[in-house]
């Protein structure tokens, strides 16, 4: 009888440890999912900023090219 009670106690303890392990794994998963979402938002924000900067550089280059072309034509006329 004592042996059966001891086995039941061991089984219950093992079950509690597995439950704790699962809970901890779920907490880690939730944390990592939140962190991933935050990082994804940051990546999207940085991508938009880079696209805007690239557009501004192209516009400045086009304006500079236009100014140089105008100056060249004015100088040659």
N, C-alpha and C positions, 0 to 999 in steps of 0.2 A: 504494500500500500504506500509506504514511504517513497518507494522508487517511482511510482506512478505520479505522486504529488510533485516530486522533484522534477520529473520530465515535463509536467504541465507548467511548472514554474519557469523552467528553462525555455519552453516554447513561448510562454507569455512575454518573457524578457526579450527573446529574439524578435518577437512580433513588435514590441515597443521600439527596439533599436531600428528595425526596418522602417517603421512608421516615421521615426525621427529622421532617418536618412532620406526618406522620400520627401518629407517636409523641407529639409535643408536643400535638397536638390531643386525642389519647386521654387524656393526663395531665390536660389542662385539663378535659375532660369528666368524668373520674373525680372530680377535685377539686370541680367544681361540683355533681355528683350527691351527694357526701358533704355538702357545705355545705347543699344544698337539704334533704337528709334531716334534718340537725341543726336547721335553721330550722323545718322542718315539726314536729318534735318540740317545739320551743320554743313554736310557735304553739298546738299542742294543749295544752301545759301551761298556758299563759297563758289559754286559753279555759276550761279546767277551773277555774282559780283565779277567773276572772271569774264563772263560773256559781255557784261556791260563795259568793263575796262578794255576788252579787245575791240568792241565797237567804237569806243571813244578814241582809241589809238588809230583805228582805220580812218575815222572821220578827221582826226588831226593830220594824218598823213595825206589824205585826199585834199584837205584845205591847204596844206603846205605845198603840195604838188601844184595845185591851182595857182597859188601865189607865185611860185617860181616860174610857172608857164606864163603868167601875165607879165611878170617882170621881164622875162626873156623877150616876149613879143613887143613890149613897150620899148625896150632897149633897141631892138632891131628895126623899129619903124621910124 
